[in-house]
Amino acid sequence: MSQAFEALCEFLRRSSGLVMESSKQYLVESRVMPIVRRERLSGLDELVLILQRKQSPKLAKDVIEAMTINETYFFRDKTPFDQFRNLILPALIASRQKDRRLRIWSAAASSGQEAYSLAMILDEHAAKMPGWKIEIVGTDLSEPVLEKARKGIYSQFEVQRGLPTPMLLRHFNQIGESWQISEAMRSKVTFRQLNLLSDFTSLGRFDLIFCRNVLIYFDAALKADILSRMTRILAPDGFLTLGASESLIGLKTDLVAHPEQRGIFVRQTSAPQTQLQAARPVTPQPAASALPPGFAATAMAAARLRTTG
């Protein structure tokens, strides 16, 4: 591993929290070298020197954005969206009949497909939610991808990845060879630039936080810090959804794994801080009264689903 690569990794860690292992050297260089060529620099060494001397804030921003753009598509991985549609949303609808308000945070929104996927599922439940105030907040470190998200314009290839045809026809308008999501869907989502290392309490409290496939890039200390701050703005009976490959094993947190649904966590309200074990399916259904508030609602919702489905 070259000294220039090590220095670049240290810059990324300090500025964005990203932890890049030596095995990622090819990935890092493949994303950064186009910037080197664009700026007509002699190579990675010169780029690192400019970053270390803080000579170009714009160049530093470009490097960070190049490394934080992740693959995304509509209804990516499917399971988290099925969990939202069939378990989380029914539980939240049942528990929020009084104030009829729902707030969702897509914490690594990228170009918007995740946030809009959630909005389209909410549209399916519109008949059950008359008069509700619904807000989806999508955040990302990269302003260019957020601008794409705000416009909601996607290529034919992008809408073909994961998006069912009926949803495409219902919620999108064709513009030449591209597709733009409807104004009705765009109005449900607000996109904001945010570095997860910074304070995000100003976002307010959320009933559901989607934070998928982003914590894997942080070290254990940063993961624990981000999760701790997310827990503070998560409603007492709210939900946190992580990526399928992400684990909280070894992290001290006030979250507990959903007893049946992998990747879903709720606030632990009745026990001190503990170390979570990996989320594992539980065959017997626990009594709702024995669970924390977030579990009680979801346990009953899950039971209803099994009875009716």
Secondary structure as UniProt FT lines:
FT   HELIX           3..16
FT   HELIX           22..24
FT   HELIX           25..38
FT   TURN            39..40
FT   HELIX           44..52
FT   TURN            53..54
FT   HELIX           57..68
FT   TURN            74..77
FT   HELIX           79..83
FT   HELIX           84..88
FT   HELIX           89..95
FT   TURN            96..99
FT   STRAND          101..106
FT   TURN            107..108
FT   TURN            110..111
FT   HELIX           113..124
FT   HELIX           126..128
FT   TURN            130..131
FT   STRAND          133..140
FT   HELIX           143..151
FT   STRAND          153..155
FT   HELIX           156..160
FT   HELIX           165..171
FT   STRAND          172..175
FT   TURN            176..177
FT   STRAND          178..181
FT   HELIX           183..186
FT   TURN            187..188
FT   STRAND          189..193
FT   TURN            196..197
FT   HELIX           201..203
FT   STRAND          206..211
FT   HELIX           215..217
FT   HELIX           220..232
FT   STRAND          234..242
FT   TURN            244..245
FT   TURN            249..250
FT   STRAND          252..253
FT   STRAND          255..257
FT   TURN            262..263
FT   STRAND          264..267
FT   STRAND          274..275
FT   HELIX           288..290
FT   HELIX           293..308
//
